[in-house]
Amino acid sequence: MGDNEVIRVKIFGNEYKIKPGEQSTQYISKLSEYVDKKLIELNKIFPNLSEKKLAILSCLNMADEYFHLKNTLQNNINNYNKQENLDVAKEIIDKINKILSEN
């Protein structure tokens, strides 16, 4: 997309013009749909909250999701690294045992 191009998205009944930058229009649309869905879900639970408060609550919920996913990813990486280290240690022990048994 060019620098001056914008896409129009609708979030919680409001239309926004967004410059996608390096992102695809499909990606921006997907993000907008996700935000819209979250706001609608929260509005069903808290119908008396203002749009501003719904937006803040939605941001907090999405930040919570982000940090949970980030922590899960980090734990998976750590577990992978531990397993990889255990595999390397086992190989070293096996080689030491082989050398010792030959003598």
Secondary structure as UniProt FT lines:
FT   TURN            3..4
FT   STRAND          7..11
FT   TURN            12..13
FT   STRAND          14..18
FT   TURN            21..22
FT   HELIX           25..45
FT   TURN            47..48
FT   HELIX           51..102
//
